[in-house]
Amino acid sequence: MPTKKLYSTLLIRNLELNINLGWRNRERKQEQAVLLDITIRFPQPPTACKSDQLEDTHCYATLIDDIRGKLAEKNFRLIEHLSAEIYAIAKAQLPKKTMLNIRITKYPKIKGLTNGVCFDYGDEKTSW
């Protein structure tokens, strides 16, 4: 009987980041909150699925701290560029064949826009 191929996905959802973001200089002078969703699909389940040990997985708290630290002193005009920057930070920490998707949600002050705008960037299309 053939062995069933297992997959595993780690989702980080609605992480609030305070970012200097906006097209105009005055927008970037004050931080604004955006929401970050990260989908990480591993090429094979982490060993931690069996061992229950932190060192056998990819610590999402460490990943979040690294993203926050590397974005802290930067300014961004567009959520597209912010998404690509976060992708590069996260991708550098993950195994080579890991599939990664980034979604940024921003809430601009546009009359009638109640749920913000989102931008997705990554390796494969995922359903949110």
N, C-alpha and C positions, 0 to 999 in steps of 0.2 A: 504494500500500500504506500503510495507516494506521501512524502511529508508535506504537511500544509505550510505554506509560506506565511509567516506572521509579519505584521507591520506595526509600527507604533508612531503615534503623533502626540506631540506636546503642544498645547495651546496656552498662550499667555494672552489674556483677554482684558481689554479696557484698562491698561496701565496708563495712569495719568502722568504726563510729562509736561513740565513747564519750560517752554521754548521761546527764545527770541525769534519770532516768525512773522513775516509779513512783507509785502512788496515795497511799501513805503518805509523810509527810515523811521518815522515816528511810530509805526506799528511795531517795529523790531526793538524799540527802546524799552518796552515793557513786556515781560514774559506773558505768554498766554498758554492756557492748558490745551493740550491735544490728547487724544486717546490713541494708544498703540496696541494693536493686536499682532501677535507673532504666531505663525503656524510653523512648527518644526516637524518634518516627517523623516524619521530615521530610516536608513537603508536596512537596518535590522534592529530588533528591540535591544535597548541597552541591557547590559549584564545585570543591572540593578533590578530588573524584573524578577530575577531569580535570587540574587544575593541580598536584596534589601539594604544595600550599602550606598551611601552618598558618593563615595569615590568611584562607583561603577556606573555613574550616570553623568549627565551634563546639568550642573546646578543652575536652575533658572534664576535664583537670587543673585548669583555671581554675574550671570549674563545681564540682568537688569542693572546691577551696580555699574558694570562696565559701560553699558549704553549711556546711562545717566552721566557718568564721569566724563566720557568723551564728548558728549553734547553740551556740557555745562557752560563752556566758554565760547560756544559758536553761535553765529547768527545764520538764519535761513530765510530766504525770500519765498521759497515755494515748498509745498508739502511733497512735491515730486523729488526734489533734491534731498529733503530730510529723510524720506523713505529709502532712497538709495544709500545714504550715509549709514542709517541703522542697519540695512541689509549687509553692508560691508563689515561693520563691527561684529555683527552676529555670525556671519558666514566664516569669519576668521577663527572662531572658537569651536566650530562644529566639525564632525567627520566629513571627509571629502564628498561623499555621495548623498549627504543630507539635503533634502529639499526644504527650502525656506521661503516663506511668504511674509511680507510686511504689509500692514494696513494702518494708515494714519487717518484719523477722523478729526476734522477741524470744525469749529463752530463760528464762522464769520458772521458779522453783524449785517445780514442782508434781510431786508424785510420779506417775511413770508417763508424764509428758510428755517424750518423748525428742527430738522434732524441733522444738520451739518452736511459736510461734504467728506467723502472718503477717497483715498487713493491707494491702490494695491500695487505692490512691486514684488517680484520674486521669480522663483524657479518654475512654478506650475500654477495653473488655475486651481483654486480651491473653492469649495462652497462655504460661504460664511453663514 
